[in-house]
Amino acid sequence: MKIYYLHRCRSTQRWAREREDEGVFVCGSQSGGVGKEGRPWFSPPELGLYFTISTRLPEKTPPTSLPLIFAHGVKEWLEKEFGLKPRIKEPNDVLVKGRKICGILVERRGERIAAGIGINLNHHQEDFPYYLRETATSVFLETGKKLHPLSALPGVLNSVSKHFPLT
């Protein structure tokens, strides 16, 4: 699967929808990232990994299962890479110690899906807007480790591919 990168975009979901080709669409930051129910997804540069997987819906895969499928991949990556103990909050969040570390938004258009994934990596508490400071966390806040967002992408995609075909 091809990987496309922009330093900044409005939204990886929107960018993926505008393209005809399949792939992984990654942005260094988003000016209009969107989560569940149209809520804004806070996505400043160098603090998180923001990407959308755009592909055909595999046969016999119920669309309603997709957020959980992708959440399992992210959960396993966080466990393996950092020794965290995340849990999935259905239908589309990954939490660590009760705080959101990852959000997932899956949209379907015909036979294609766009699975947007945002993972908080390098945020300090004060990097979050005031209204998220009690409910959000990041890999850095949980482990003290910082990493370049693009260096996280291969591991996340590898974990996701164990649950969903990335061809």
Stockholm file with secondary structure:
# STOCKHOLM 1.0

chainA/1-167         MKIYYLHRCRSTQRWAREREDEGVFVCGSQSGGVGKEGRPWFSPPELGLYFTISTRLPEKTPPTSLPLIFAHGVKEWLEKEFGLKPRIKEPNDVLVKGRKICGILVERRGERIAAGIGINLNHHQEDFPYYLRETATSVFLETGKKLHPLSALPGVLNSVSKHFPLT
#=GR chainA/1-167 SS CCEEEESCBSCHHHHHHHCSSCEEEEESCBSSCBCGGGCBCCCCTTTEEEEEEEEECCTTCCGGGHHHHHHHHHHHHHHHHHCCCCEEETTTEEEETTEEEEEEEEEEETTEEEEEEEEECSCCGGGSCGGGTTTBCCHHHHHSCCCCHHHHHHHHHHHHHTTSCCC
#=GC SS_cons         CCEEEESCBSCHHHHHHHCSSCEEEEESCBSSCBCGGGCBCCCCTTTEEEEEEEEECCTTCCGGGHHHHHHHHHHHHHHHHHCCCCEEETTTEEEETTEEEEEEEEEEETTEEEEEEEEECSCCGGGSCGGGTTTBCCHHHHHSCCCCHHHHHHHHHHHHHTTSCCC
//
